[in-house]
Amino acid sequence: MGGQGRRRTAASAALVGVVALVLAAPPSAGAEPRSGAAPSYGNASPTPPAPRLPRDFRGKGKWIVRDLDITVPFTWEGRDGDSQMTAGGPQYPIWFTNLIYHDTLYTLTYKWPGLDEHPCSRIPGFNLEALNEGFENARFVGPETLRRTPQRRVNHWRVGVVFPQLPPGNHPRLPLALGDIYVDEDNRGTFWQVLQFGVQNLYDPELDEWLVMDTFEHRSGTVTLPERCEPPE
């Protein structure tokens, strides 16, 4: 999510989508199906409610760009429906922030390998409700266990934006934004891991980036619009 706003809008993102996000997590990502549960769309288990980002939350973790061998600190916070992701910082090789702020989606990349332009992109008309509506179309993959310390029992969901939208058959299709979302088994509003893939990751050669949360609390966080970003209209 360290790229221009329009290229990174998709939700997966949504993010933040989270706009957006993505697909088939490799075994090294630390997720495995739980005993007796096959991680497939044919899973006979009842489908749980889709992921839903809460209005107020705060969490810390890591942002991972595997092909660049870069891992940096990551925070994700929400306050009264606004939210902000921040990866890295001035002392790290990558540093960016994504915000949903007053019904507007912002993306500002301060640092990224090979990047010379650093505009603050602004897309009006996007908010938490729009993001969560996008999650309603997510497809349930199945229950899994993230192999971490501590291990986390999660529900694995997949979201995607494909262009053009055509009926089944032999038609050319382009996956613009795809994402795998792992939310807590007992709380669909607790996000533990996201893999996003597609043009919203345009600055990365392999087009994929991870966020992995170490903590996720349901209490109000801090959301701050950077000075170089224009206020919402």
Secondary structure, 3 states (H helix, E strand, C coil): CCCCHHHHCCCCCEECCEECCECCCCHHHCEEECCCCCCCCCCCCCCCCCCCCCCCEEEEEEEEEHHHCEEEEEEEEEECCEEEEEEECCCCCCEEEEEECCCEEEEEEEECCCCCCCCEEEEECCCHHHHHHHHCCCEEEEEEEECCCCCEEEEEEEEEEEECCCCCCCCCCEEEEEEEEEEECCEEEEEEEEEEEEHHHCCCCCCEEEEEEEEEECCCCCCCCCCCCCCCC
